[in-house]
Amino acid sequence: MKTVFKLCFVWLLATTFTVVNSHDPTRSTACGYEQLLEDLRNLLAQTQSSAQNCKSDQGMGAVVAQLVAELSSVKDNLNVLKISQQIVKSELQTTKSDLEATKSERQTTNSELQTMKSELQTTNSELQIMKSDLQTTQSKLQTMESEMQTTKSKLQTMELELQTTQSELQATKSELQATQSELHTTKSELQTMESELKTALTDLQSTKQTDVTPSRIKTDLGSTFIRWGRKSCPTNTTLVYAGVAGGKYYDHKGSGTNRLCLTRTPQFDNTAKPPYYGNLYGAEYEDIPGHHNHDVPCSVCLAPQSTTIMVPATLTCPPGWTPHYTGHLASEHFSHYGGEYVCLDGSPEDDSSVVQNDNGLLFYYTVTVCGSLPCPPYSNDKVVTCVVCSK
């Protein structure tokens, strides 16, 4: 009997270990517990069946009863294990839900990170644009500052020019007032002279002097002429002023063609130099024997006669005319631009002892050329003479 019992117990243990060892540990916890419980239930049923078979053996009842009690205890433990399995299954479900929630949150976080990355890139792009705009603005500000400095400088220059212009305007105004005063004085003097002349005419007419004519009155006033090449006036004339000859540069197209006797005491106002203008130069003798490259003097003379003329190609005045001086006809060189013919005194003076080849207005002797000039009475290649006469 003991032998049979031992065999039954050994068979039960072997079966139990077989079931337990056949459980796959790699399977999930919930599925493993369910399979183990199912296997243990089957084992319990087989054990009960075996126990029934073993009861038929005599003397085994107590042992089988003890074995059944132990199996009931195992069954209770299995029920506890089932409850634990259900708790674990519930926890696994909760964990799975948590994992899914975590996965969803992670996806949401990734999406937000992508959005933030995109926004960061956009922000960086905007920052680059703002930086470029800032640099452009700074460049514009620097340009504006430079322009403001230039404008400020121009304004200061304009202010100085305005002050100068105002000063010149004030000076011009003062000169204008002085000129108006002089004109008023001159007008008064002219009116006085006119009144005196009318009175004189009335007196002369009342005395019935028939030789009183306008020409006689004009003769009493006299006439002026220029003595070229001398610092003094001839006998029986009055020196108005002594000066120096001047005019345009010999090879200039423009400026004046007439020759001038310039004063030695010039006066100027505050008129500014304009952008376009003529020129005034001094004068020199050219190829005049003993006077080459010397400056040319001149004098303005007052004759008592009313009319003064220059007669070229002669040394004698017309009948009834008074000679003042004789000389040679002077002009520009035939290859230069045109100028004025004047009578250069036959005994010219130098304005000074200084000899400088500055050119300017030039005094050449004038020579005859036969052809259109009638020869005779003229002769070819003769220096032309002249005389200044008055009447």
C-alpha positions in Angstrom: 0.0 0.0 0.0 2.8 2.4 0.9 4.4 1.5 -2.3 1.2 2.4 -4.3 0.8 5.7 -2.4 4.4 6.6 -3.0 3.9 5.9 -6.7 0.8 8.0 -6.8 2.5 10.9 -5.0 5.5 10.7 -7.2 3.3 10.7 -10.3 1.5 13.8 -8.9 4.7 15.7 -8.3 6.1 14.8 -11.6 3.0 16.0 -13.4 3.0 19.3 -11.4 6.6 20.0 -12.3 5.9 19.1 -15.9 3.1 21.6 -16.1 5.1 24.3 -14.3 8.2 23.7 -16.4 6.2 23.7 -19.6 5.2 27.3 -19.0 6.8 29.7 -21.5 8.6 32.5 -19.5 8.9 34.6 -22.7 5.1 35.1 -23.0 3.4 38.2 -21.6 2.6 38.0 -17.8 -1.1 38.0 -18.2 -1.1 35.2 -20.8 1.4 33.1 -18.7 -0.8 33.3 -15.6 -3.9 32.2 -17.5 -2.1 29.2 -19.1 -0.6 28.2 -15.8 -4.0 28.3 -14.1 -5.5 26.3 -16.9 -2.8 23.7 -16.6 -3.1 23.5 -12.8 -6.9 23.0 -13.1 -6.3 20.1 -15.5 -3.7 18.7 -13.1 -6.1 19.0 -10.2 -8.7 17.1 -12.1 -6.3 14.4 -13.1 -5.0 14.2 -9.5 -8.6 13.8 -8.2 -9.2 11.1 -10.7 -6.0 9.4 -9.7 -6.9 9.8 -6.1 -10.2 8.1 -6.8 -8.3 5.3 -8.4 -6.0 5.1 -5.5 -8.9 4.9 -3.0 -9.7 1.5 -4.2 -6.5 0.3 -2.7 -6.9 -0.7 0.9 -5.2 1.4 3.5 -4.8 4.4 1.3 -7.8 6.3 2.3 -6.1 8.5 4.9 -3.3 9.2 2.7 -5.5 10.1 -0.2 -7.6 12.3 2.0 -4.5 14.1 3.1 -3.5 14.5 -0.5 -6.9 15.9 -1.5 -6.7 18.4 1.4 -3.3 19.5 0.1 -4.7 19.7 -3.4 -7.5 21.9 -2.1 -5.0 24.1 -0.5 -3.2 24.3 -3.8 -6.5 25.2 -5.5 -7.0 28.0 -3.0 -3.6 29.2 -3.7 -4.4 29.0 -7.4 -7.5 31.1 -6.9 -5.4 33.7 -5.0 -3.0 33.5 -7.9 -5.8 34.1 -10.3 -6.9 37.2 -8.4 -3.4 38.4 -8.4 -3.3 37.7 -12.2 -6.4 39.8 -12.7 -4.8 42.6 -10.6 -1.7 42.4 -12.7 -3.7 42.3 -15.9 -5.6 45.4 -14.8 -2.3 47.1 -14.0 -1.0 46.0 -17.4 -4.0 47.6 -19.0 -3.4 50.8 -17.0 0.3 50.7 -18.0 -0.7 50.2 -21.6 -3.1 53.1 -21.5 -0.4 55.2 -19.8 2.1 54.2 -22.5 -0.4 55.1 -25.2 -1.1 58.4 -23.5 2.7 59.0 -23.2 3.1 58.1 -26.9 0.4 60.5 -27.8 1.9 63.2 -25.6 5.3 62.5 -27.2 3.8 62.8 -30.6 2.2 66.1 -29.6 5.5 67.2 -28.1 7.3 66.3 -31.3 4.7 68.2 -33.3 5.1 71.2 -31.0 8.9 70.9 -31.2 8.6 70.9 -35.0 6.3 73.9 -34.9 8.7 75.6 -32.5 11.6 74.8 -34.8 9.8 76.2 -37.8 8.9 79.3 -35.8 12.5 79.6 -34.7 13.7 79.3 -38.3 11.1 81.9 -39.3 12.2 84.1 -36.4 15.9 83.7 -37.4 14.9 84.7 -41.0 13.0 87.7 -39.7 16.0 88.6 -37.5 18.3 88.4 -40.6 15.9 90.7 -42.5 15.7 93.0 -39.6 19.5 93.0 -39.3 19.8 93.8 -43.0 17.1 96.5 -42.7 19.0 97.9 -39.7 22.3 98.0 -41.6 20.5 99.7 -44.5 18.9 102.2 -42.1 22.3 102.9 -40.5 23.8 103.5 -44.0 20.9 105.8 -44.9 21.3 107.6 -41.5 25.0 108.1 -42.2 24.3 109.4 -45.7 21.6 111.7 -44.3 24.1 112.9 -41.6 26.7 113.6 -44.3 24.1 115.5 -46.4 23.0 117.4 -43.4 26.6 118.4 -42.7 27.0 119.5 -46.4 23.7 121.4 -46.3 24.8 123.0 -43.0 28.1 124.1 -44.6 26.2 125.4 -47.6 23.8 127.3 -45.4 26.8 128.8 -43.5 28.4 129.8 -46.8 25.1 131.2 -48.0 24.7 133.1 -44.8 28.2 134.6 -45.2 27.4 135.5 -48.8 24.1 137.0 -47.7 25.9 139.1 -45.1 28.4 140.2 -47.7 25.6 140.9 -50.2 23.7 142.9 -47.6 26.9 144.8 -46.8 27.5 145.4 -50.5 23.9 146.4 -50.9 24.2 148.8 -48.1 27.3 150.3 -49.6 25.6 150.5 -53.0 22.6 152.1 -51.4 24.9 154.7 -49.8 26.7 155.3 -53.1 23.4 155.6 -54.8 22.3 158.1 -52.3 25.5 160.0 -52.8 25.1 159.8 -56.6 21.5 161.0 -56.3 22.8 163.9 -54.2 25.5 164.7 -56.8 22.9 164.4 -59.6 20.7 166.8 -57.8 23.6 169.2 -57.3 24.6 168.8 -61.0 21.0 169.4 -62.0 20.8 172.5 -60.0 24.1 173.7 -61.5 22.9 172.9 -65.0 19.7 174.8 -64.3 21.8 177.7 -63.0 24.1 177.6 -66.1 21.0 177.4 -68.4 19.6 180.4 -66.6 22.9 182.2 -67.0 23.1 181.3 -70.6 19.6 182.5 -71.3 20.4 185.7 -69.5 23.6 186.1 -71.5 21.8 185.5 -74.8 19.2 188.0 -73.8 21.9 190.6 -73.0 23.7 189.9 -76.2 20.5 190.2 -78.2 19.7 193.4 -76.5 23.1 194.9 -77.5 22.3 193.8 -81.1 25.7 192.1 -81.6 25.0 190.1 -84.8 28.2 188.0 -84.5 26.8 186.1 -81.6 26.0 182.6 -83.0 25.6 179.1 -81.6 29.0 178.2 -83.2 30.7 181.1 -81.4 29.2 180.0 -78.1 30.4 176.5 -78.7 33.9 177.7 -79.5 34.0 179.4 -76.2 33.5 175.9 -74.5 36.5 174.3 -76.4 37.1 170.7 -77.4 39.4 167.8 -76.3 41.8 165.5 -78.0 44.3 162.8 -77.0 48.0 163.2 -77.5 49.4 159.7 -77.9 52.9 159.0 -76.8 53.4 162.1 -74.6 52.8 163.0 -71.0 52.1 166.7 -71.6 49.9 168.8 -73.9 50.9 171.1 -76.7 51.2 174.9 -76.3 48.0 176.8 -76.1 46.0 173.8 -74.8 45.2 172.7 -71.3 46.1 169.4 -69.7 43.0 167.6 -68.5 44.9 164.6 -67.2 48.0 162.5 -68.0 47.6 158.8 -68.4 48.8 155.6 -70.0 47.5 153.9 -73.2 45.4 150.8 -72.8 42.9 148.5 -74.6 42.4 144.9 -75.7 45.1 142.3 -76.1 46.4 142.3 -79.6 45.2 138.8 -80.6 41.9 138.7 -78.8 38.7 138.8 -80.9 36.6 140.6 -78.4 36.8 143.5 -76.0 36.9 147.0 -77.5 38.7 148.1 -80.7 39.2 151.7 -79.6 42.4 152.8 -77.8 42.0 154.4 -74.4 43.9 156.9 -72.4 43.7 155.5 -68.9 43.9 157.6 -65.8 46.8 157.0 -63.4 44.4 157.2 -60.4 41.8 154.5 -61.0 38.8 154.0 -58.7 36.7 150.9 -58.3 33.4 150.0 -56.6 32.4 146.7 -55.1 31.0 145.1 -58.2 31.9 141.4 -58.3 33.6 139.8 -61.3 31.0 138.3 -63.6 31.4 134.9 -65.4 31.7 136.6 -68.8 33.7 139.8 -69.3 36.1 141.7 -71.6 39.7 142.5 -70.8 41.7 145.7 -70.5 45.5 145.6 -71.0 48.2 148.2 -71.1 50.0 149.2 -74.3 53.6 148.9 -75.7 55.5 150.3 -78.6 56.3 147.7 -81.2 59.3 148.3 -83.6 59.2 152.0 -82.9 62.8 153.1 -83.1 64.3 153.7 -79.6 61.1 152.7 -77.8 60.5 149.0 -78.6 58.6 147.2 -75.7 58.3 150.4 -73.6 54.8 151.3 -72.2 53.0 154.1 -74.0 52.0 157.3 -72.2 49.2 159.6 -73.2 47.6 162.9 -72.2 44.0 164.3 -72.6 44.2 168.0 -73.7 41.6 170.8 -73.9 41.8 173.1 -76.9 40.0 176.4 -76.9 38.5 175.7 -80.3 35.2 173.9 -80.6 36.3 171.1 -83.0 39.3 168.9 -83.2 40.3 166.5 -85.9 43.1 164.1 -86.8 44.2 164.3 -90.5 46.2 161.2 -91.7 48.9 161.1 -94.3 49.9 164.8 -93.9 51.8 167.1 -91.6 49.8 170.2 -92.4 46.3 171.2 -91.2 43.6 172.4 -93.6 43.4 176.2 -94.1 41.9 178.0 -91.1 42.7 175.1 -88.7 45.3 175.3 -85.9 47.9 172.5 -85.6 48.6 171.0 -82.2 51.0 168.2 -82.9 52.3 166.0 -85.8 53.4 162.4 -85.8 52.9 159.0 -87.4 49.7 157.0 -87.9 49.7 154.0 -85.4 47.6 150.8 -85.5 47.7 147.1 -84.8 49.9 144.8 -86.9 48.1 143.8 -90.2 48.0 140.1 -89.0 46.3 140.9 -85.7 42.7 141.5 -85.0 41.5 145.0 -85.9 42.0 148.1 -83.9 41.8 151.9 -84.1 44.1 154.2 -86.1 45.5 157.0 -83.9 48.1 159.8 -84.3 51.3 158.9 -82.4 53.3 161.9 -81.5 56.4 162.4 -83.7 58.6 162.6 -80.6 57.2 159.9 -78.4 58.1 159.4 -74.8 58.4 156.2 -72.7 56.1 155.9 -69.7 59.0 154.6 -67.7 62.5 153.2 -68.1 61.3 149.7 -67.5 61.4 147.4 -70.6 59.1 144.3 -70.5 57.7 142.4 -73.4 54.2 142.0 -71.8 52.4 142.9 -75.1 48.8 143.8 -74.6 47.6 146.7 -76.9 50.4 147.3 -79.4 51.4 150.5 -81.3 52.9 149.7 -84.8 53.7 152.3 -87.5 51.3 152.1 -90.4 52.8 151.6 -93.9 51.2 152.3 -97.2 50.4 149.5 -99.7 49.7 150.6 -103.3 46.9 149.0 -105.2 43.5 150.1 -104.0 45.5 153.0 -102.4 46.1 155.4 -105.3 49.8 155.6 -106.2 50.6 158.4 -107.0 49.9 160.6 -105.1 50.8 157.9 -102.4 53.9 155.8 -102.5 54.4 152.2 -101.5 55.9 151.2 -98.2 55.9 154.6 -96.7 55.3 155.3 -92.9 52.0 157.2 -92.8 52.2 160.7 -91.1 49.4 162.6 -89.3 48.5 165.9 -87.7 46.0 166.9 -85.1 44.1 170.2 -85.8 41.4 172.3 -84.2 39.1 175.1 -85.2 
